[in-house]
Each structure stands twice: as C-alpha cells, then as structure tokens.
Amino acid sequence: MTTPLRAGDPREVGGYRLVGRLGGGELGTVFLGRSRSGRLVAVRVVAPELAADAEFRRRFSELTTSARAVSGVYTAQVVDAAADGDVLWVASEYIPGPSLREAVAAHGPLPEEAVRALGSGLAEALAAVHAADLLHGGLTPSDVILADDGPRLTDFALDRLRDAAHPSRTVAAAPGGVFLAPEQVRAGTAVAASDVFSLGSVLVFAATGRNAFGDGIGSDALLRVVTREPDLAGVPHPLLGLIGACLAKDPQARPDLDEVVRNLAGPGPGDWLPPTLVAMVGEWKAEAGTHIGTRAQPGRRALLAAAGIAALAAVAVPVGIWAAAGEDRPASGTPGSSDRASGGGPGTGSAAEVVKLTAGALVEVGRENGDGKGIAFSPDGKLLATGGLNKVVLIDPVAGGQVGVLAVDRALGDANAVAFSRTGGLLAASYTLPPDLRSRDDKDREHGRAAVTVWDAAGRREVITLVAASQGNLLAQPYTVAFSPDGRLVALGRDGRDSIGTALVWEVTSGKQVASLVLGPGSNGTLGAARSVAFSPDGRILAVGYGSDLKGAVDLFDVSSSFAPIATLALGKTDPYGVTSLDFAPDGKTLFGSFGGVAVWDVAGRKRTATLADVNAHVQSVSISPDGKLIAGAASAYSQGGGVTVWNLDSRKWTHVETGRSGGGQVVFGPDGKQLALTTDTAELLGAVQLWSVG
C-alpha cells in the first residue's frame, strides 16, 4: 500500500504522474505512478548518488533493457525505463497485493494447494527470466506478490544492480542471505540452478512460516546454507521430495524449472488463496482503486527489503589532522597508508605523548543485521552494553566476556542504539517495531514504528517501553538514544515525516513525550535521519545531528525552555549518513561530531573551529575521554584502514589501529578513560566488541 508523497518528492517522472510512495531501499525510492490512460505502475527512481556513477549507469541500462524483454504470466512486466538524463528510473506493472512475507506474517503458512500454485507460478516466472538470458539471483519472499489470479515475481535482475551499488559488499552482508544457493555463498556466482535453490527456500517459508536454514544474515547464516541440511519440518509430505531436491547442495542434482512445474501441476491459480488472504488482497485492490480516481489514500507497503547504501567508497587514508575550520580536507601530517600505527600532526609533542593502545579481549556478540550497533559503559565501568539481533548483550569489560543478555523479542532486527543513565542505574535501547497486523489501531499496523525500552540495569528488569508512531518511512530505524545527565529524560533520533529527521524526548518515569523536534524541513531523501543525540554535561542543551543528500548539520535546543531552538551548526559535504555521532567535552564548551570526518565546534560561539578528519576518512563515531584530553574515532573499512584512531588533543599525536573485517562501528571510552571499546566484527563476520587499555 502507499504512503503520501513528501515535500521534495517528484510529482511526475517520465510522463507518469506520481500519486504515492510504495517504499524504498538500496537503489532509491519506489513510487506509485499513473499513466495518462490511467494505468498504475510502480516507478523506481534511482538514488542520485548512484545515478552519478558511470559504471552503475551502464549496468542499469543493460539490465533494464534485458528486463523489458521478460514476458511471462507470473512476472511483473517492466514497461518503461530511462537510463540517460539526470534521473534514472524504471517502471513496472503494479500488482495490488501483499508480498509473500507480509502475507505469512499476517496469516501464517499457506495450505498445500496454495504452495503448489505458488511454486508452479514462480517456476514459470523464473523460466521467463532465464529465457531473456537473465537470472534473478536473489529470490526471497519479499520479491513475490500475491495477487488474486496467481503469484507475481518482481525485482528480477535487480540484485545485480545492488551489486553495482555496493561493489565492496560481501555476500555475508547481503539481505536475504539464507535464500542464496551454496555456490553463490562459496564463489559469489549464480547459475540457473541457483534460482531453483532459492525457489525451494521460498516454498519452505510459504509452507512453514520459517526459513529453511534459520534466520539472520552474516557468516553463521551462510555457513548453515553450505553445510547443513534444510529444516523441512512442517512441509506437507507430498511436497517433501520435490522441495528437498530443489535444495540439493550440488546444482546439477536439482530439478530444472520444467520439472518443478510438472511436479506441482494442479487445477491452476483460480481460487488459489485461502479466504483470509483473499480478503487481504481485496484490501490492496480497493486501495489501488482509489488511485485511479483523483486522491491517494494513506496506507503502508513494504515493497523492498531495507538496507543502507554506502554510496561513497572512495579510497582514502584513515585520518586528516587539524584542517582549518570549515575545510573538509586533510592537513599536512596526515598518515599515509604505509604508516598507520602512529604519527603526528602539526604539533610538537614528544614520542611519549603518542597514545598507546594495548589490545584486550575480543568479545563475540553473535549475529546481527547490520553494522555500527550502539555501545555504552555503565557509570561505574563494571558493565558494557551493546546492541545485537533482538537483544542487548551485557559484557564485563574487565574480565572480557559476556555476563548476560536482555532479550528484545519485539524488535524487528537489531537493537540499534544503547545508553546508560549517569544516575539512577538505567539502561536504554532503541529498535524498530514490526507492524502489529492483529491490532485494530491503524497506528499499530503501520510499518516504521520505533521504540525505546528502559531497564533497571542492576536488576535487569524492564522499567518502561516508549513507542513512537511511524513517520511514513518503511525503512525507518531509530538510530540513537541518550539520557539527560540526571536520568530524567531520554531522547531518540530517527527519520522524519516531511523532514530529514525527528528527535523525540520523553520523561522516563511518566512515559510522557515532552518534545518532538523537526530537523531539516523538507524531504529526508534516501538515507535522511537524525542519527545522533547528546545532552550537554549540565543538561541544558540537547544537540541533534542529522543529514541527507551528502549534507548535514547539528541543531542545538534549550532543554529548560521547552526545547526552543538555539542554533544550527551547518556542515558542508558529509558522507551519505550526515552527522552520525556527537559527544560534548567534559566542560560542555566544545562539541565533537562525526560526519565521515570529525568536526569540532565551539558551543558558545556556535561555530566550527577545527576538522580533525575529512569526509573521506569514513569516521562513523567519536568519543571523548573523561579528562577531555583524548578523542577516539571509529572508521569503517571503506577507508581501507577501518578501525579506531585516538588523538591526543594537547600534543596532536595520534595512534591508529585497524581491526575487524568491516572496520569500526561505534566507539566509547570507559568512565575512567583507561579502557576503550569498539563494535566491530570477527573474521567470520560475527558481531564483536574489541577492548583496549589506554595509556
């Protein structure tokens, strides 16, 4: 279903009048469009940063041309595309109906006859794709639309465009990894039989409501695909032989698509869906009918799987030191790729002033859906918390091991951010909530809701859960959370409706929302959101960092005056995520922020005074030591030096340590300044926390 167009969205593309949003993802935004004759189409508008890449444009032109040649009863026909000009887009037939994933989430597994019709239709659709010399290469339940006259296959060939958008992404980081074939996991290559394997996995999901090889992404999930037999419990007995054959590890042992169709042949797609899904499809058709009229009605649809874009993959040294205020370039003294252990900037400090990091424990926290999960020390330094898949992991930073887990079963994926209160012994985590399709409250049924759960850290007892309504973005995530110094308030940064981002503030004890702050009025673009929040040490100022379309800023609000705006600290060029972390100096006079680089602001003067690293360093988070003398920055692997860099602010000496397969995510100093913790990953791409002693 659709959501209303936002300020800044186009109103027409390629002669199609846009009447609503269908979703968005790695490639850009999908709109519902209407032709001059009244035909509804799904119009995918490519993100501007991808459209600016020459290699991506070439691949886009080739694949959309091939996709238009695909013609099948059970495929969503590609009807139009533009591969030249400033805006790249592709239009395909609009099929009113839920995805297979949405249908199973709402009403459970399909009956046997529906699974047969689904499998037969998808096999015919894949055969049509193969006949056009294409492969789907990434079939998942989200790529299948359930219509009243049979299933429809969507997004064929687009996984190759995702690869063009993410040339550095490993298969372990790809969405839908548990639906990939073993040969795709091992060698990264797909053949026609790979689509048969994925089809088998999709049919297991349809028949049981579970994935054949378990949940999650990352190396542990992919290892199951390669080494373990599928879990076929619950698959109807007459279908076991065929589905098991589709899931053979050896591609040559799998049936071809014609054999799949023959084995699943039934009475046809007629009344193929159970009554509950017939009614669900009817709701989608009714909603689509409103768009053939003159007005778009509000609704929600998860058309594309959510994943972030790393549009900038520039090769750069890890840091640039003390560039002049307002500049986004490294200054002299920048370490080169052959000298990453330690070095010095323009200062004259002695060798003894170079920060020393001694590696401690690497603590695995298990699988996760994405990078950069939050991390925080308790005020007494005895506990370290980090986000994970449906959980918050508690670590003893001295012993270097896990000591507990707080389950977040209601989360749709990871706990994205965590924070301890300075007083009161509270721990908070933010996460995305799935739509509650059984609720009668329309707000509960929407995609894109967010929540913050607060626990008593010592007793590990839930104190309160605060829920934030959807902002209309299907890909929404709550990116950051912070307590006020007195523990009375908790703030959340997230996406916005008709704005780049929103910051919400609640009273912890009462659960009352006391502020909803709009950041950057206008469209939030592909990746726009408020991604960082921080209270000043005296609790008088709330700083919120945000960004979109390679620009970002920090807004300051007066907490004591009902969060009245104080100032906007603007930045020029940022990475695609804007200002991703903020930290005040202990005296509250200086604010540090990461934006791909590291910026330094004079809070009272409302101006940027220095740039410690430029945007090409891919710094994702910063932390200030308790004495204010050191600053740590974590950089992703896109910089080819991903890890952590620590600067001595007095001597301007620095130390850089590379770590993890994907570099660094979030970094934080311990309360005594003698420990440093970083979210990263292991060689097997499992989430982990790396600890160092500082001295």
Summary of the structure (lengths in Angstrom):
residues: 695
radius of gyration: 25.4
end to end distance: 55.9
largest distance: 82.6
contacts: 2597
relative contact order: 0.10
helix: 22%
strand: 35%
